[in-house]
Amino acid sequence: VGAEAEELGGRGDFARHLDPDLYFPVIVPDTDVAMQGTPSEVEWLPILREASFNLGLRMALYELAYLNLGTMGGPMALCYLSGKCRYLVFKIVTPDERLSSAEHCSESLGYKIGNTPSYAAPFQKWIWNDDNLDVIEREFDEMVRSIDAIRPPND
């Protein structure tokens, strides 16, 4: 499970509840904060700072991950460029930021608020809610069911 380390509120709690026999969560920090200290809520997780600066490494990680989780922008932007990346992206709209306001997303970028863009591949979903623990858990569980429904046994 890959995750963007920018605002880790719900994700730190989420990673703590994952079954370690099934998942190995890692953090790829945004380049803006990659060299800063590790937030205490995720200091127990592997932080892959190298993937923040090495595009090939980051893309390989994203394409090989069972599922990537993050917020709009930053490191997650690469996921949108590959049909091989499975992802959940949260917090599409940030009202205080002009370039991520609902108005900009719908009028300037042409996104339908509440929908995943039509260019997204299977197992790629935009969640327009904030990345709160209950939202992350719900969306993760739903995506796991979808992925596992098509995966051959022992994959």
Salt bridges, closest charged atoms under 4 A:
GLU7 OE1 - LYS91 NZ 2.51
ASP131 OD2 - ARG11 NH2 2.95
GLU139 OE1 - LYS125 NZ 2.71
GLU139 OE2 - ARG138 NH2 3.05
GLU142 OE2 - LYS125 NZ 3.24
ASP148 OD1 - ARG151 NE 3.85
